[in-house]
Structures are given as C-alpha cells and as structure tokens.
Amino acid sequence: MRTHFNPKNNPRVIIIQKLYGKFYNEDDELHFPKHRFKKFIKDIVLGTIERNDLIIDELKNKLGEDFVFENLDKVFQTILKAATYELMYKPNLSLNIIIKEYLNSSNYFLENSQTKYLNALLDNVGKKLRTNA
C-alpha cells in the first residue's frame, strides 16, 4: 500500500527535493521557507551537500564491489545520500526511525519495487554504519 504525503508537511520530502535541485538541477541558491522543522531540514541538506563525496565513498565501501552507485536513478541516489548522512551524523536518531521516514518519503517519488530495494540498502548500510563494521 502506497502512502501519499503532502510535501509541505514532511521534512524528508523537502530534504529530498532540495538535494535533488542542488545536485542535478544545479540550483545556485537554496531557499528554506518557514517550516516547523526548518533547522533540521537545513542541517541535513547542507550537511549532505558538504559531505557528498564522503557519503558516496562510505556507501561504496559498505555495500561492496557489486554495488554501482552511478547506475541508480537520480532521485534514488538523492534519497540514499540523505539517509546515509543521517545514519552517519545523527547518532541520536534511531536507525529504524531514519529508515522508516525515508521509506515513507520515497513513496512520494519511487515505485513500490524501488522502495523495497531502498529498504534493503538502507537496512544493510545502517547496520554496518551503526555497528562500526
């Protein structure tokens, strides 16, 4: 069952949109409109942009040689980067909450089969990052 979210209310949908615009549309300026989670949104977006190369290296390292990040859909890449940033730099947030929030947000952008693949990747990366394996 797909859940549809109003992007104005879901901070992770806004994060995905901002990052996609910055990475793939090369938006010069990021605007963060008034939102009750504005500080959180801004923190995740700017942190993901700043640590983009490190995040990609970490994903490739944790997912092995068979994983080719560049072969993924651009929206999928964006979601994976943002979620990985949170897994790496937001230790106070539960692994399960981060994964659940990005899966719920991904329903707005991805097909059901892609969401299942995202779940598997995030679960794999999350466990390896959080156990320092």
C-alpha positions as CSV (number, residue, x, y, z in Angstrom):
1,M,0.0,0.0,0.0
2,R,1.4,3.4,-1.0
3,T,1.1,6.3,1.3
4,H,0.9,9.7,-0.1
5,F,2.3,12.6,1.8
6,N,1.9,16.3,1.5
7,P,5.4,17.5,0.8
8,K,4.8,20.7,2.7
9,N,4.4,18.7,5.9
10,N,7.1,16.1,5.5
11,P,10.6,17.3,6.3
12,R,12.3,14.4,4.5
13,V,10.3,15.0,1.3
14,I,11.5,18.7,1.4
15,I,15.1,17.4,2.1
16,I,15.0,15.1,-1.0
17,Q,13.6,17.9,-3.2
18,K,16.2,20.5,-2.1
19,L,19.1,18.0,-2.6
20,Y,17.9,16.9,-6.0
21,G,17.7,20.5,-7.1
22,K,21.2,21.2,-5.8
23,F,22.8,18.0,-7.2
24,Y,21.1,17.6,-10.5
25,N,19.5,20.9,-11.5
26,E,22.4,22.9,-10.1
27,D,20.2,25.4,-8.3
28,D,22.5,28.2,-7.3
29,E,20.7,29.2,-4.1
30,L,18.9,27.1,-1.6
31,H,15.9,28.7,0.0
32,F,14.5,27.3,3.2
33,P,10.9,28.6,3.6
34,K,9.3,28.8,7.0
35,H,8.7,25.3,8.4
36,R,8.5,23.9,11.9
37,F,11.5,21.7,11.1
38,K,13.4,24.3,9.2
39,K,16.6,23.9,11.3
40,F,16.5,20.1,10.8
41,I,15.9,20.4,7.1
42,K,18.7,22.9,6.6
43,D,21.1,20.9,8.7
44,I,20.5,17.7,6.7
45,V,20.6,19.4,3.3
46,L,23.7,21.5,3.9
47,G,25.5,18.6,5.6
48,T,24.7,16.2,2.8
49,I,26.0,18.6,0.2
50,E,29.1,19.3,2.2
51,R,29.9,15.6,2.7
52,N,28.7,14.3,-0.6
53,D,32.0,12.6,-1.7
54,L,32.5,11.1,1.8
55,I,28.9,9.7,1.8
56,I,29.4,8.1,-1.7
57,D,32.7,6.6,-0.6
58,E,31.1,5.2,2.5
59,L,28.2,3.7,0.5
60,K,30.6,2.0,-1.9
61,N,32.7,0.8,1.0
62,K,29.8,-0.7,3.0
63,L,27.9,-2.1,0.0
64,G,30.8,-3.8,-1.7
65,E,32.2,-4.0,-5.2
66,D,29.0,-5.2,-6.9
67,F,27.2,-2.0,-5.9
68,V,27.4,0.7,-8.5
69,F,26.0,3.9,-7.2
70,E,26.1,5.7,-10.5
71,N,23.7,3.1,-12.0
72,L,20.9,4.2,-9.6
73,D,18.1,6.6,-10.6
74,K,19.0,10.2,-9.6
75,V,16.1,10.5,-7.2
76,F,17.1,7.2,-5.6
77,Q,20.7,8.4,-5.3
78,T,19.5,11.6,-3.6
79,I,17.4,9.7,-1.1
80,L,20.2,7.3,-0.4
81,K,22.7,10.1,0.2
82,A,20.4,12.0,2.6
83,A,19.5,8.9,4.6
84,T,23.2,7.8,4.8
85,Y,24.1,11.3,6.0
86,E,21.6,10.9,8.8
87,L,22.8,7.5,9.7
88,M,26.4,8.7,9.8
89,Y,26.0,12.1,11.5
90,K,22.8,11.9,13.6
91,P,23.5,9.1,16.1
92,N,20.8,10.4,18.4
93,L,18.2,9.4,15.8
94,S,17.2,5.7,15.8
95,L,18.2,3.6,12.8
96,N,14.7,2.3,12.5
97,I,13.2,5.8,12.5
98,I,15.6,7.1,9.9
99,I,14.8,4.2,7.6
100,K,11.1,4.4,8.2
101,E,11.0,8.1,7.5
102,Y,12.9,7.8,4.2
103,L,10.8,4.9,3.1
104,N,7.6,6.8,3.7
105,S,9.0,9.8,1.9
106,S,10.3,7.6,-1.0
107,N,6.7,6.6,-1.7
108,Y,6.2,10.1,-3.0
109,F,9.0,9.7,-5.6
110,L,9.6,6.0,-6.3
111,E,7.8,2.9,-7.4
112,N,7.0,0.2,-4.9
113,S,9.8,-2.1,-6.1
114,Q,12.3,0.7,-5.8
115,T,11.1,1.4,-2.3
116,K,11.7,-2.3,-1.3
117,Y,15.3,-2.1,-2.8
118,L,15.9,1.1,-0.9
119,N,14.7,-0.6,2.3
120,A,17.2,-3.4,1.8
121,L,20.1,-0.9,1.0
122,L,19.3,1.3,4.0
123,D,19.0,-1.6,6.4
124,N,22.3,-3.0,5.2
125,V,24.1,0.3,5.3
126,G,22.5,1.3,8.6
127,K,23.5,-1.8,10.4
128,K,27.1,-1.6,9.1
129,L,27.5,2.1,10.0
130,R,25.9,1.9,13.4
131,T,27.9,-1.2,14.5
132,N,31.1,0.2,13.0
133,A,31.6,-2.9,11.0
